[in-house]
Amino acid sequence: MWENLRIDDLILGKLLGRGSYGLVYEARIKGHDGIYSVKKIDKSKYKKSKKGEMYLKNEILILKSLAHENIVKLYSSNLETSLYKYLITEFCNGGDLQENLNHYKKEYDRPFSEEEVQHIMRQIVSAMKYLHVEKEIIHRDLKMENILLHYDNENDRKEKNILKAKVKIIDFGFARYIDGSIVQSILGSPLYMDPRILFKLNKLELNEEQEFQYNEKADIYSLGVICYTLLTGNQLFEVSEMYELVEEIQKGEFKISVNLSKETISFLNYMLRFDPKKRLDIKKLSEHNFITKNAKDFTSIDREKVGDNLKGSLLIFNMKGSVMPYLNKDVFDEKDKIKQIYIDRLNKINIATCGGMRGPKINTGTNKSTNKKEPKIDKDIEKLIWDSIDIINKDEICFEPRMTPFIPGIEQNLLEINE
């Protein structure tokens, strides 16, 4: 069918969207049942630059090599005229993720539920595992608009039953093969872009290796932004200008509601790490309990208990140097024993990073620099400290200098992050 297809056989219908180099239409083919999606590409636009032509050829080459239920299928790239080139792909009837989220917010006054987001993310993670592991391909432009939904049942489509939706990833123009090599070109959408790439784009110092480089972990950060948006209904950073986005990322804080489950917060945090080495790779992400566990069995956060515990110790994270939080002595002014400890020396609690997850350690004993004995913390206070960071330690919520979760409390912020 596709080898013998002619331009006259193509019947373009409803306009579905606009791209950099052309328009996307709903289409039918004479003599055949079914609906297709057709990207009508203006040759004069993409041929203006060598990169435009390169991206198009790249997209066709990569799509031809892919076969996954959650990646849009390319049927034909052979049709063209002197003015236009046509890409025929499978048709998705559910719109993109951003359109669906907007509908939910308007219709139900809420974003997607954790169960609905899990349904979507399971499929996206499956597709990305196929790309990263089996095909060694990095997408480099994952965003809400590049993920479409499709419904087999018309009633499910009309009702926008997300739990019945099939996910399809599209737009592979910026995709490339990794082959174990390092990527250096700066591509993608700023709001979803790996912070290190964004910093390089804005000519900011990274204070890391001199040569700028990244790999497939850039896609993981983008997945985190998508997941965050689906769960909260908001952008990770509510900004309208590039400089504002850079400023927010330099602050390094993103807000997570305690209304979300512990599994969800952990899942988000493992994707939204500033340091790509500390993000989970796609294989480990696919094994995270947010993906594998039944959403109905997720662990809810006891707002009152966690609020009391964290407000009781008010952990303040000092991100200069090693990652060490300090107990805020002002909260304990009425406790003579604790007050005396802070007069002598601020007690440091070492919190393990994600790699080890060892948990907190109270520094007591002899201070090597002064050769003086440090005051010991009694069991009640030690328990309070352990309880206070229970949500951090036991549920794998990890902290580092940038991209740190900031959990809003009941009356006040539960965590203050100071860099």
C-alpha positions as CSV (number, residue, x, y, z in Angstrom):
1,M,0.0,0.0,0.0
2,W,2.6,2.6,1.1
3,E,5.0,1.9,-1.8
4,N,2.3,2.5,-4.4
5,L,0.8,5.5,-2.6
6,R,0.3,8.7,-4.8
7,I,-0.3,12.3,-3.8
8,D,-3.8,12.1,-5.3
9,D,-4.7,9.3,-2.9
10,L,-4.2,11.6,0.1
11,I,-7.2,13.5,1.4
12,L,-6.3,16.1,4.0
13,G,-8.9,17.0,6.6
14,K,-8.9,18.8,9.9
15,L,-5.8,20.8,10.9
16,L,-4.3,19.2,14.0
17,G,-1.3,21.4,14.7
18,R,1.6,23.5,13.5
19,G,5.3,22.7,13.6
20,S,8.5,24.6,12.7
21,Y,8.4,23.5,9.1
22,G,4.8,22.7,8.3
23,L,1.3,21.8,9.3
24,V,-0.2,18.5,10.7
25,Y,-3.5,17.3,9.3
26,E,-6.0,14.5,10.0
27,A,-6.1,12.6,6.7
28,R,-7.7,9.7,4.8
29,I,-6.4,7.6,2.0
30,K,-8.5,6.7,-1.0
31,G,-9.6,3.1,-1.1
32,H,-8.6,2.4,2.5
33,D,-10.3,2.6,5.8
34,G,-8.8,4.4,8.8
35,I,-7.6,7.8,9.8
36,Y,-4.0,8.9,9.6
37,S,-1.9,11.9,10.7
38,V,0.0,13.7,8.0
39,K,2.8,16.3,8.5
40,K,2.9,18.5,5.4
41,I,6.4,20.0,5.4
42,D,7.3,23.1,3.5
43,K,10.6,22.4,1.8
44,S,11.5,26.0,1.4
45,K,11.5,26.4,5.2
46,Y,13.6,23.5,6.3
47,K,16.0,23.9,3.4
48,K,16.9,27.4,4.5
49,S,19.4,25.8,6.9
50,K,21.4,22.7,6.8
51,K,20.3,21.8,10.3
52,G,16.6,21.9,9.3
53,E,17.2,19.4,6.6
54,M,19.4,17.3,8.9
55,Y,16.7,17.2,11.6
56,L,14.1,16.0,9.2
57,K,16.2,13.3,7.8
58,N,17.2,12.3,11.3
59,E,13.6,12.1,12.4
60,I,12.7,9.9,9.4
61,L,15.7,7.6,9.9
62,I,15.0,7.1,13.6
63,L,11.2,6.7,13.3
64,K,11.7,4.0,10.7
65,S,13.8,2.0,13.2
66,L,11.3,2.1,16.0
67,A,8.5,-0.3,16.9
68,H,6.9,0.4,20.3
69,E,3.3,0.7,21.3
70,N,3.9,4.0,23.0
71,I,5.9,5.6,20.2
72,V,4.0,7.0,17.2
73,K,4.4,4.8,14.1
74,L,5.7,6.2,10.8
75,Y,4.0,4.6,7.8
76,S,5.4,6.5,4.9
77,S,7.9,9.3,4.1
78,N,8.0,8.7,0.3
79,L,5.3,11.2,-0.8
80,E,6.5,14.6,-1.9
81,T,6.1,17.3,-4.5
82,S,8.4,20.2,-5.6
83,L,7.0,22.3,-2.7
84,Y,6.1,19.8,0.1
85,K,7.1,16.6,1.7
86,Y,4.6,14.4,3.5
87,L,5.1,12.2,6.6
88,I,2.2,9.8,7.2
89,T,2.0,8.5,10.8
90,E,-0.6,6.8,13.0
91,F,-3.4,9.1,14.1
92,C,-4.0,9.8,17.8
93,N,-7.5,10.9,18.7
94,G,-7.0,12.1,22.2
95,G,-4.9,15.3,21.8
96,D,-1.7,16.0,23.7
97,L,-1.0,16.0,27.4
98,Q,-1.2,19.7,27.8
99,E,-4.6,19.9,26.2
100,N,-5.9,17.1,28.4
101,L,-4.5,18.7,31.6
102,N,-6.1,22.0,30.7
103,H,-9.5,20.2,30.2
104,Y,-9.2,18.5,33.6
105,K,-8.4,21.8,35.4
106,K,-11.3,23.5,33.7
107,E,-13.8,20.7,34.0
108,Y,-12.9,19.2,37.4
109,D,-10.9,22.1,39.0
110,R,-8.0,19.7,39.6
111,P,-4.9,18.2,37.8
112,F,-4.7,14.5,37.2
113,S,-4.8,12.1,40.2
114,E,-1.8,10.0,41.2
115,E,-3.4,6.9,39.7
116,E,-3.9,8.7,36.4
117,V,-0.4,10.1,36.3
118,Q,0.9,6.6,37.1
119,H,-1.0,5.2,34.2
120,I,0.6,7.8,31.9
121,M,4.1,7.6,33.3
122,R,4.2,3.8,33.1
123,Q,3.7,4.0,29.4
124,I,6.2,6.9,28.9
125,V,8.8,5.1,31.0
126,S,8.3,2.0,29.0
127,A,8.8,3.8,25.8
128,M,11.9,5.6,27.1
129,K,13.4,2.4,28.4
130,Y,13.0,1.0,24.9
131,L,14.7,4.1,23.5
132,H,17.5,4.4,26.0
133,V,18.3,0.7,26.6
134,E,17.4,-1.2,23.4
135,K,17.9,1.5,20.8
136,E,20.4,3.8,22.5
137,I,18.5,6.8,21.5
138,I,18.0,10.1,23.4
139,H,14.9,12.1,22.5
140,R,16.0,15.6,23.7
141,D,12.7,17.3,23.3
142,L,10.3,15.6,25.7
143,K,7.5,17.9,26.7
144,M,3.7,17.8,27.3
145,E,3.0,18.8,23.7
146,N,5.1,15.9,22.3
147,I,3.1,13.2,24.1
148,L,-0.3,12.3,22.5
149,L,-3.1,10.2,23.8
150,H,-5.2,7.7,21.9
151,Y,-8.5,6.0,22.8
152,D,-9.7,2.7,21.3
153,N,-13.2,3.3,22.6
154,E,-15.1,6.4,21.5
155,N,-16.9,6.8,24.8
156,D,-13.6,6.8,26.6
157,R,-12.4,9.5,24.3
158,K,-15.5,11.7,24.8
159,E,-15.3,11.3,28.5
160,K,-11.5,11.7,28.5
161,N,-11.1,8.6,30.6
162,I,-7.3,8.9,31.2
163,L,-7.1,5.4,32.7
164,K,-8.0,4.0,29.3
165,A,-5.7,6.3,27.3
166,K,-2.8,5.0,25.3
167,V,0.3,7.2,25.3
168,K,2.2,8.0,22.1
169,I,5.5,9.9,22.0
170,I,6.1,12.0,18.9
171,D,8.5,14.5,17.4
172,F,11.9,12.9,17.0
173,G,13.6,15.7,15.1
174,F,16.1,16.4,17.8
175,A,16.6,12.7,18.7
176,R,20.0,11.1,18.2
177,Y,21.8,7.8,18.8
178,I,23.9,7.8,21.9
179,D,26.2,4.8,21.3
180,G,27.9,5.5,24.6
181,S,29.1,8.8,23.4
182,I,28.7,12.3,25.0
183,V,26.3,14.8,23.5
184,Q,27.2,18.5,23.4
185,S,24.7,20.3,21.1
186,I,22.1,22.4,22.9
187,L,18.6,21.5,21.9
188,G,15.2,21.2,23.6
189,S,12.5,23.4,25.2
190,P,13.7,25.6,28.1
191,L,11.0,24.7,30.6
192,Y,11.8,21.0,30.2
193,M,15.5,21.3,29.6
194,D,18.2,19.8,31.8
195,P,19.3,22.7,34.0
196,R,22.9,22.2,33.0
197,I,22.0,22.5,29.3
198,L,20.0,25.6,30.2
199,F,22.9,27.1,32.1
200,K,25.2,26.5,29.1
201,L,22.7,28.1,26.8
202,N,22.7,31.2,29.0
203,K,26.6,31.1,29.2
204,L,26.6,30.4,32.9
205,E,29.5,28.7,34.6
206,L,28.7,25.1,35.7
207,N,31.8,24.9,38.0
208,E,32.2,21.3,36.9
209,E,34.2,19.8,34.0
210,Q,35.4,22.3,31.6
211,E,34.0,20.5,28.6
212,F,30.2,20.8,28.4
213,Q,28.6,17.3,28.0
214,Y,25.4,15.4,28.7
215,N,23.8,12.1,28.0
216,E,20.4,10.3,28.2
217,K,19.9,11.6,31.8
218,A,18.7,14.9,30.2
219,D,15.6,13.0,29.1
220,I,15.0,11.9,32.7
221,Y,14.9,15.5,33.9
222,S,12.3,16.2,31.2
223,L,10.2,13.3,32.4
224,G,10.4,14.8,35.9
225,V,9.0,18.1,34.7
226,I,6.2,16.3,32.8
227,C,5.3,14.2,35.8
228,Y,5.4,17.3,38.1
229,T,3.1,19.2,35.7
230,L,0.6,16.4,35.5
231,L,0.4,16.0,39.3
232,T,0.2,19.7,40.2
233,G,-1.3,21.4,37.2
234,N,1.5,23.9,37.3
235,Q,4.9,24.4,35.7
236,L,7.9,23.3,37.7
237,F,8.8,27.0,37.8
238,E,6.1,29.6,37.1
239,V,8.0,32.0,34.8
240,S,7.4,33.8,31.5
241,E,11.0,34.9,30.7
242,M,14.2,33.0,30.2
243,Y,16.1,35.0,32.8
244,E,13.4,34.2,35.4
245,L,13.7,30.5,34.7
246,V,17.5,30.7,35.1
247,E,17.1,32.6,38.4
248,E,14.6,30.0,39.7
249,I,16.9,27.1,38.8
250,Q,19.8,28.9,40.5
251,K,17.7,29.1,43.7
252,G,17.3,25.4,43.2
253,E,13.9,24.8,44.9
254,F,10.8,23.2,43.6
255,K,7.6,22.8,45.7
256,I,6.0,19.5,46.4
257,S,2.6,19.3,48.2
258,V,2.3,16.9,51.2
259,N,-1.0,15.9,49.7
260,L,1.0,13.7,47.3
261,S,2.1,10.2,48.5
262,K,5.6,9.3,49.7
263,E,6.1,7.1,46.6
264,T,5.2,10.0,44.3
265,I,7.5,12.5,46.0
266,S,10.3,10.0,45.9
267,F,9.7,9.4,42.2
268,L,9.7,13.1,41.3
269,N,12.9,13.7,43.3
270,Y,14.8,11.0,41.6
271,M,14.1,12.6,38.2
272,L,14.5,16.3,39.2
273,R,18.1,16.1,40.5
274,F,20.4,18.9,39.3
275,D,23.3,16.6,39.1
276,P,22.5,14.1,36.3
277,K,24.7,11.4,37.9
278,K,22.3,11.4,40.9
279,R,19.2,10.9,38.7
280,L,18.0,7.4,38.3
281,D,18.6,5.9,34.8
282,I,15.5,4.7,33.0
283,K,16.0,1.1,34.0
284,K,16.0,1.9,37.7
285,L,13.2,4.4,37.2
286,S,11.1,1.6,35.7
287,E,11.6,-0.4,38.9
288,H,10.7,2.5,41.2
289,N,7.7,1.7,43.5
290,F,5.7,4.6,41.9
291,I,5.7,2.5,38.7
292,T,5.5,-1.0,40.1
293,K,3.2,-0.5,43.1
294,N,-0.6,-0.2,42.8
295,A,-1.5,3.5,43.1
296,K,-4.3,2.6,45.5
297,D,-1.7,1.3,48.0
298,F,0.5,4.4,47.9
299,T,1.5,5.7,51.3
300,S,-0.1,9.0,52.2
301,I,1.7,11.5,54.3
302,D,0.3,12.3,57.7
303,R,0.2,16.1,57.4
304,E,-0.3,16.6,61.1
305,K,2.4,14.2,62.3
306,V,5.0,15.3,59.7
307,G,4.1,18.9,60.3
308,D,4.7,18.6,64.0
309,N,7.9,16.7,63.6
310,L,9.4,19.0,61.0
311,K,8.3,22.2,62.7
312,G,9.6,20.8,65.9
313,S,13.2,20.6,64.6
314,L,12.9,22.9,61.6
315,L,15.7,21.4,59.6
316,I,17.6,24.1,57.8
317,F,19.9,22.8,55.1
318,N,23.1,24.6,54.5
319,M,24.2,23.7,51.0
320,K,27.7,25.3,51.0
321,G,30.2,22.5,51.2
322,S,29.0,19.1,52.3
323,V,25.2,18.5,52.6
324,M,24.6,19.0,56.3
325,P,21.4,20.2,57.9
326,Y,21.5,22.1,61.2
327,L,18.8,22.0,63.8
328,N,17.4,25.5,64.3
329,K,18.3,26.3,68.0
330,D,15.6,29.0,68.2
331,V,12.9,26.4,68.2
332,F,14.4,24.8,71.3
333,D,15.2,27.9,73.3
334,E,12.9,26.6,76.2
335,K,14.9,23.4,76.4
336,D,18.0,24.1,78.5
337,K,19.8,21.0,77.5
338,I,19.4,21.7,73.8
339,K,20.1,25.4,74.2
340,Q,23.4,24.5,75.9
341,I,24.3,22.2,73.0
342,Y,23.9,25.0,70.6
343,I,25.9,27.4,72.7
344,D,28.8,25.0,72.7
345,R,28.4,23.9,69.1
346,L,25.7,23.5,66.4
347,N,25.0,19.8,66.2
348,K,25.4,18.5,62.8
349,I,23.4,15.6,61.4
350,N,24.9,13.9,58.4
351,I,22.2,12.7,56.0
352,A,23.3,10.1,53.5
353,T,22.9,10.8,49.8
354,C,20.7,8.5,47.6
355,G,23.6,6.2,46.9
356,G,24.0,4.9,50.4
357,M,20.7,5.9,52.2
358,R,22.3,5.2,55.6
359,G,20.2,7.6,57.6
360,P,21.1,10.3,60.1
361,K,24.0,10.2,62.5
362,I,24.2,12.3,65.6
363,N,27.8,13.7,66.0
364,T,28.8,13.2,69.6
365,G,32.0,12.2,71.4
366,T,35.3,14.0,71.2
367,N,35.8,17.1,69.0
368,K,39.2,16.5,67.3
369,S,39.8,20.2,66.7
370,T,39.3,21.2,70.3
371,N,39.9,17.9,72.0
372,K,36.8,18.6,74.1
373,K,33.9,16.2,74.8
374,E,30.7,17.1,72.9
375,P,27.5,17.0,74.9
376,K,25.4,13.9,74.3
377,I,21.9,14.1,73.1
378,D,19.4,12.1,75.1
379,K,17.2,9.4,73.6
380,D,14.1,11.5,73.5
381,I,15.8,14.2,71.5
382,E,17.4,11.7,69.2
383,K,14.0,10.1,68.5
384,L,12.6,13.5,67.7
385,I,15.4,14.1,65.2
386,W,14.9,10.7,63.6
387,D,11.1,11.3,63.4
388,S,11.7,14.7,61.9
389,I,13.6,13.3,59.0
390,D,11.6,10.1,58.6
391,I,10.0,11.4,55.4
392,I,13.5,12.2,54.0
393,N,15.4,9.1,55.0
394,K,12.9,6.2,54.9
395,D,11.2,7.3,51.8
396,E,14.3,8.2,49.8
397,I,13.7,11.9,49.5
398,C,17.2,13.1,49.0
399,F,18.8,16.6,49.0
400,E,21.6,18.3,47.2
401,P,22.6,21.9,46.4
402,R,20.2,22.4,43.5
403,M,16.8,21.2,42.5
404,T,15.7,20.4,46.1
405,P,12.1,19.6,47.0
406,F,10.5,22.2,49.2
407,I,7.5,20.8,51.0
408,P,4.8,23.3,51.9
409,G,3.4,22.8,55.4
410,I,0.1,23.4,57.2
411,E,0.9,26.8,58.7
412,Q,4.5,27.3,57.7
413,N,7.1,25.8,55.4
414,L,8.3,22.4,56.6
415,L,11.7,22.7,55.1
416,E,13.8,25.8,54.6
417,I,16.5,25.4,52.0
418,N,19.4,27.8,52.2
419,E,22.2,27.5,49.6
